[in-house]
Amino acid sequence: RTPLSIAISKKHQGSANLLLSHKDIDADARDDNGRSPLSLAAENGDEELVTLLLERGDIEVQSKDNGGRTPI
């Protein structure tokens, strides 16, 4: 898991926002279950983080986790 995934899964929005402010962060890195930060933010119902992630333009929206689920 990445610091971004941890921040999102623990609902630490401030930390996630700070990490996302760095353009060189891999905002689409997967955890061991194949879930992306977008998947975690959507699962948490965090519309603000979902929007921030989608606005980056480097997120695979249709990617599937290990269970075959897409983030949105």
N, CA, C and O atoms as a GROMACS GRO file, in nm:
protein
  288
    1ARG      N    1   0.084  -0.119   0.000
    1ARG     CA    2   0.000   0.000   0.000
    1ARG      C    3   0.088   0.124   0.000
    1ARG      O    4   0.197   0.127   0.057
    2THR      N    5   0.037   0.224  -0.065
    2THR     CA    6   0.110   0.350  -0.072
    2THR      C    7   0.059   0.446   0.034
    2THR      O    8  -0.050   0.427   0.088
    3PRO      N    9   0.136   0.550   0.064
    3PRO     CA   10   0.087   0.651   0.158
    3PRO      C   11  -0.048   0.710   0.114
    3PRO      O   12  -0.134   0.738   0.198
    4LEU      N   13  -0.066   0.728  -0.015
    4LEU     CA   14  -0.193   0.783  -0.064
    4LEU      C   15  -0.308   0.686  -0.037
    4LEU      O   16  -0.414   0.727   0.010
    5SER      N   17  -0.287   0.560  -0.066
    5SER     CA   18  -0.392   0.460  -0.041
    5SER      C   19  -0.427   0.453   0.107
    5SER      O   20  -0.544   0.441   0.144
    6ILE      N   21  -0.327   0.459   0.190
    6ILE     CA   22  -0.351   0.455   0.335
    6ILE      C   23  -0.429   0.578   0.379
    6ILE      O   24  -0.526   0.566   0.455
    7ALA      N   25  -0.389   0.694   0.333
    7ALA     CA   26  -0.459   0.818   0.370
    7ALA      C   27  -0.605   0.813   0.326
    7ALA      O   28  -0.694   0.853   0.401
    8ILE      N   29  -0.629   0.764   0.207
    8ILE     CA   30  -0.767   0.758   0.157
    8ILE      C   31  -0.847   0.653   0.233
    8ILE      O   32  -0.962   0.680   0.271
    9SER      N   33  -0.790   0.537   0.256
    9SER     CA   34  -0.865   0.432   0.325
    9SER      C   35  -0.895   0.468   0.470
    9SER      O   36  -0.995   0.424   0.526
   10LYS      N   37  -0.809   0.549   0.531
   10LYS     CA   38  -0.830   0.591   0.670
   10LYS      C   39  -0.907   0.723   0.678
   10LYS      O   40  -0.928   0.778   0.786
   11LYS      N   41  -0.949   0.773   0.562
   11LYS     CA   42  -1.029   0.896   0.551
   11LYS      C   43  -0.955   1.018   0.606
   11LYS      O   44  -1.016   1.106   0.666
   12HIS      N   45  -0.824   1.022   0.583
   12HIS     CA   46  -0.743   1.137   0.619
   12HIS      C   47  -0.735   1.228   0.497
   12HIS      O   48  -0.636   1.228   0.423
   13GLN      N   49  -0.840   1.304   0.478
   13GLN     CA   50  -0.853   1.385   0.357
   13GLN      C   51  -0.741   1.487   0.343
   13GLN      O   52  -0.692   1.510   0.232
   14GLY      N   53  -0.701   1.549   0.451
   14GLY     CA   54  -0.594   1.648   0.444
   14GLY      C   55  -0.464   1.587   0.394
   14GLY      O   56  -0.396   1.646   0.310
   15SER      N   57  -0.430   1.470   0.445
   15SER     CA   58  -0.309   1.402   0.401
   15SER      C   59  -0.320   1.361   0.255
   15SER      O   60  -0.224   1.376   0.178
   16ALA      N   61  -0.435   1.310   0.216
   16ALA     CA   62  -0.456   1.270   0.077
   16ALA      C   63  -0.444   1.391  -0.016
   16ALA      O   64  -0.382   1.382  -0.122
   17ASN      N   65  -0.503   1.502   0.024
   17ASN     CA   66  -0.494   1.624  -0.057
   17ASN      C   67  -0.349   1.669  -0.071
   17ASN      O   68  -0.306   1.709  -0.179
   18LEU      N   69  -0.275   1.663   0.038
   18LEU     CA   70  -0.134   1.702   0.034
   18LEU      C   71  -0.056   1.612  -0.061
   18LEU      O   72   0.022   1.661  -0.143
   19LEU      N   73  -0.077   1.483  -0.050
   19LEU     CA   74  -0.007   1.390  -0.139
   19LEU      C   75  -0.045   1.412  -0.284
   19LEU      O   76   0.040   1.407  -0.373
   20LEU      N   77  -0.173   1.438  -0.309
   20LEU     CA   78  -0.219   1.460  -0.446
   20LEU      C   79  -0.170   1.592  -0.504
   20LEU      O   80  -0.173   1.612  -0.626
   21SER      N   81  -0.125   1.682  -0.419
   21SER     CA   82  -0.074   1.810  -0.470
   21SER      C   83   0.062   1.792  -0.538
   21SER      O   84   0.107   1.881  -0.610
   22HIS      N   85   0.125   1.679  -0.518
   22HIS     CA   86   0.253   1.648  -0.583
   22HIS      C   87   0.224   1.577  -0.714
   22HIS      O   88   0.172   1.465  -0.715
   23LYS      N   89   0.257   1.640  -0.823
   23LYS     CA   90   0.225   1.586  -0.955
   23LYS      C   91   0.301   1.458  -0.988
   23LYS      O   92   0.259   1.383  -1.076
   24ASP      N   93   0.412   1.432  -0.919
   24ASP     CA   94   0.491   1.313  -0.951
   24ASP      C   95   0.447   1.189  -0.873
   24ASP      O   96   0.507   1.082  -0.888
   25ILE      N   97   0.344   1.201  -0.790
   25ILE     CA   98   0.295   1.085  -0.716
   25ILE      C   99   0.217   0.992  -0.809
   25ILE      O  100   0.147   1.038  -0.900
   26ASP      N  101   0.231   0.863  -0.787
   26ASP     CA  102   0.155   0.766  -0.866
   26ASP      C  103   0.017   0.753  -0.802
   26ASP      O  104  -0.002   0.675  -0.709
   27ALA      N  105  -0.076   0.829  -0.853
   27ALA     CA  106  -0.211   0.834  -0.796
   27ALA      C  107  -0.296   0.715  -0.839
   27ALA      O  108  -0.414   0.707  -0.803
   28ASP      N  109  -0.239   0.624  -0.916
   28ASP     CA  110  -0.313   0.508  -0.964
   28ASP      C  111  -0.249   0.377  -0.918
   28ASP      O  112  -0.279   0.271  -0.972
   29ALA      N  113  -0.160   0.385  -0.819
   29ALA     CA  114  -0.092   0.265  -0.769
   29ALA      C  115  -0.193   0.172  -0.702
   29ALA      O  116  -0.283   0.218  -0.632
   30ARG      N  117  -0.176   0.044  -0.722
   30ARG     CA  118  -0.270  -0.057  -0.670
   30ARG      C  119  -0.219  -0.118  -0.540
   30ARG      O  120  -0.099  -0.126  -0.516
   31ASP      N  121  -0.314  -0.160  -0.456
   31ASP     CA  122  -0.276  -0.234  -0.336
   31ASP      C  123  -0.272  -0.384  -0.370
   31ASP      O  124  -0.287  -0.421  -0.486
   32ASP      N  125  -0.253  -0.467  -0.270
   32ASP     CA  126  -0.242  -0.612  -0.293
   32ASP      C  127  -0.370  -0.673  -0.349
   32ASP      O  128  -0.367  -0.781  -0.408
   33ASN      N  129  -0.481  -0.605  -0.331
   33ASN     CA  130  -0.609  -0.652  -0.384
   33ASN      C  131  -0.642  -0.591  -0.520
   33ASN      O  132  -0.750  -0.612  -0.575
   34GLY      N  133  -0.547  -0.514  -0.573
   34GLY     CA  134  -0.567  -0.452  -0.703
   34GLY      C  135  -0.651  -0.326  -0.698
   34GLY      O  136  -0.689  -0.272  -0.802
   35ARG      N  137  -0.680  -0.277  -0.578
   35ARG     CA  138  -0.761  -0.156  -0.564
   35ARG      C  139  -0.675  -0.032  -0.577
   35ARG      O  140  -0.564  -0.025  -0.524
   36SER      N  141  -0.728   0.065  -0.646
   36SER     CA  142  -0.659   0.191  -0.666
   36SER      C  143  -0.708   0.293  -0.563
   36SER      O  144  -0.809   0.271  -0.497
   37PRO      N  145  -0.636   0.404  -0.550
   37PRO     CA  146  -0.686   0.510  -0.463
   37PRO      C  147  -0.827   0.556  -0.503
   37PRO      O  148  -0.909   0.590  -0.418
   38LEU      N  149  -0.855   0.556  -0.634
   38LEU     CA  150  -0.989   0.593  -0.679
   38LEU      C  151  -1.093   0.495  -0.626
   38LEU      O  152  -1.200   0.535  -0.582
   39SER      N  153  -1.061   0.367  -0.630
   39SER     CA  154  -1.153   0.265  -0.576
   39SER      C  155  -1.180   0.290  -0.429
   39SER      O  156  -1.295   0.282  -0.384
   40LEU      N  157  -1.075   0.319  -0.354
   40LEU     CA  158  -1.090   0.341  -0.210
   40LEU      C  159  -1.172   0.466  -0.182
   40LEU      O  160  -1.257   0.467  -0.093
   41ALA      N  161  -1.145   0.573  -0.256
   41ALA     CA  162  -1.219   0.698  -0.236
   41ALA      C  163  -1.367   0.678  -0.270
   41ALA      O  164  -1.455   0.727  -0.198
   42ALA      N  165  -1.394   0.607  -0.378
   42ALA     CA  166  -1.533   0.581  -0.417
   42ALA      C  167  -1.602   0.493  -0.312
   42ALA      O  168  -1.717   0.517  -0.276
   43GLU      N  169  -1.531   0.393  -0.264
   43GLU     CA  170  -1.586   0.304  -0.162
   43GLU      C  171  -1.620   0.381  -0.034
   43GLU      O  172  -1.718   0.351   0.033
   44ASN      N  173  -1.537   0.481  -0.002
   44ASN     CA  174  -1.560   0.564   0.117
   44ASN      C  175  -1.667   0.670   0.094
   44ASN      O  176  -1.708   0.738   0.188
   45GLY      N  177  -1.711   0.686  -0.030
   45GLY     CA  178  -1.810   0.790  -0.060
   45GLY      C  179  -1.752   0.930  -0.055
   45GLY      O  180  -1.824   1.027  -0.031
   46ASP      N  181  -1.622   0.941  -0.077
   46ASP     CA  182  -1.554   1.069  -0.068
   46ASP      C  183  -1.554   1.138  -0.205
   46ASP      O  184  -1.461   1.122  -0.284
   47GLU      N  185  -1.658   1.213  -0.230
   47GLU     CA  186  -1.675   1.278  -0.360
   47GLU      C  187  -1.562   1.375  -0.393
   47GLU      O  188  -1.520   1.386  -0.508
   48GLU      N  189  -1.513   1.446  -0.292
   48GLU     CA  190  -1.406   1.543  -0.316
   48GLU      C  191  -1.279   1.474  -0.365
   48GLU      O  192  -1.217   1.519  -0.461
   49LEU      N  193  -1.241   1.366  -0.299
   49LEU     CA  194  -1.120   1.295  -0.342
   49LEU      C  195  -1.140   1.225  -0.476
   49LEU      O  196  -1.048   1.220  -0.557
   50VAL      N  197  -1.259   1.172  -0.499
   50VAL     CA  198  -1.288   1.111  -0.630
   50VAL      C  199  -1.269   1.216  -0.739
   50VAL      O  200  -1.207   1.189  -0.842
   51THR      N  201  -1.322   1.334  -0.716
   51THR     CA  202  -1.310   1.443  -0.814
   51THR      C  203  -1.164   1.482  -0.834
   51THR      O  204  -1.118   1.498  -0.947
   52LEU      N  205  -1.090   1.497  -0.724
   52LEU     CA  206  -0.948   1.533  -0.735
   52LEU      C  207  -0.870   1.428  -0.814
   52LEU      O  208  -0.787   1.462  -0.898
   53LEU      N  209  -0.897   1.302  -0.787
   53LEU     CA  210  -0.828   1.196  -0.859
   53LEU      C  211  -0.863   1.197  -1.008
   53LEU      O  212  -0.775   1.183  -1.093
   54LEU      N  213  -0.990   1.214  -1.038
   54LEU     CA  214  -1.031   1.215  -1.178
   54LEU      C  215  -0.976   1.335  -1.254
   54LEU      O  216  -0.946   1.325  -1.373
   55GLU      N  217  -0.962   1.448  -1.186
   55GLU     CA  218  -0.910   1.568  -1.251
   55GLU      C  219  -0.763   1.556  -1.287
   55GLU      O  220  -0.716   1.630  -1.374
   56ARG      N  221  -0.692   1.467  -1.224
   56ARG     CA  222  -0.549   1.450  -1.255
   56ARG      C  223  -0.527   1.403  -1.398
   56ARG      O  224  -0.429   1.442  -1.462
   57GLY      N  225  -0.616   1.321  -1.448
   57GLY     CA  226  -0.602   1.274  -1.585
   57GLY      C  227  -0.511   1.153  -1.602
   57GLY      O  228  -0.494   1.104  -1.713
   58ASP      N  229  -0.451   1.105  -1.492
   58ASP     CA  230  -0.363   0.989  -1.504
   58ASP      C  231  -0.419   0.867  -1.430
   58ASP      O  232  -0.344   0.781  -1.383
   59ILE      N  233  -0.550   0.862  -1.420
   59ILE     CA  234  -0.620   0.755  -1.350
   59ILE      C  235  -0.692   0.666  -1.452
   59ILE      O  236  -0.758   0.716  -1.542
   60GLU      N  237  -0.678   0.535  -1.435
   60GLU     CA  238  -0.751   0.441  -1.520
   60GLU      C  239  -0.887   0.415  -1.455
   60GLU      O  240  -0.898   0.336  -1.362
   61VAL      N  241  -0.988   0.481  -1.504
   61VAL     CA  242  -1.121   0.474  -1.444
   61VAL      C  243  -1.183   0.335  -1.460
   61VAL      O  244  -1.255   0.290  -1.371
   62GLN      N  245  -1.156   0.269  -1.568
   62GLN     CA  246  -1.218   0.139  -1.595
   62GLN      C  247  -1.132   0.020  -1.553
   62GLN      O  248  -1.165  -0.094  -1.584
   63SER      N  249  -1.023   0.046  -1.482
   63SER     CA  250  -0.938  -0.066  -1.440
   63SER      C  251  -1.012  -0.151  -1.337
   63SER      O  252  -1.095  -0.101  -1.261
   64LYS      N  253  -0.981  -0.278  -1.336
   64LYS     CA  254  -1.050  -0.371  -1.245
   64LYS      C  255  -0.955  -0.417  -1.135
   64LYS      O  256  -0.835  -0.434  -1.156
   65ASP      N  257  -1.013  -0.435  -1.016
   65ASP     CA  258  -0.934  -0.490  -0.906
   65ASP      C  259  -0.929  -0.642  -0.920
   65ASP      O  260  -0.979  -0.697  -1.019
   66ASN      N  261  -0.869  -0.709  -0.824
   66ASN     CA  262  -0.855  -0.855  -0.833
   66ASN      C  263  -0.988  -0.928  -0.833
   66ASN      O  264  -0.996  -1.044  -0.875
   67GLY      N  265  -1.094  -0.861  -0.787
   67GLY     CA  266  -1.227  -0.921  -0.787
   67GLY      C  267  -1.308  -0.886  -0.910
   67GLY      O  268  -1.424  -0.926  -0.922
   68GLY      N  269  -1.247  -0.812  -1.003
   68GLY     CA  270  -1.315  -0.775  -1.126
   68GLY      C  271  -1.401  -0.651  -1.117
   68GLY      O  272  -1.476  -0.620  -1.210
   69ARG      N  273  -1.392  -0.578  -1.005
   69ARG     CA  274  -1.473  -0.456  -0.986
   69ARG      C  275  -1.398  -0.334  -1.037
   69ARG      O  276  -1.276  -0.323  -1.023
   70THR      N  277  -1.472  -0.241  -1.097
   70THR     CA  278  -1.415  -0.114  -1.139
   70THR      C  279  -1.440  -0.010  -1.029
   70THR      O  280  -1.531  -0.027  -0.948
   71PRO      N  281  -1.360   0.097  -1.027
   71PRO     CA  282  -1.376   0.197  -0.921
   71PRO      C  283  -1.512   0.265  -0.919
   71PRO      O  284  -1.567   0.294  -0.812
   72ILE      N  285  -1.565   0.291  -1.037
   72ILE     CA  286  -1.691   0.367  -1.042
   72ILE      C  287  -1.793   0.288  -1.123
   72ILE      O  288  -1.906   0.334  -1.140
   0.00000   0.00000   0.00000
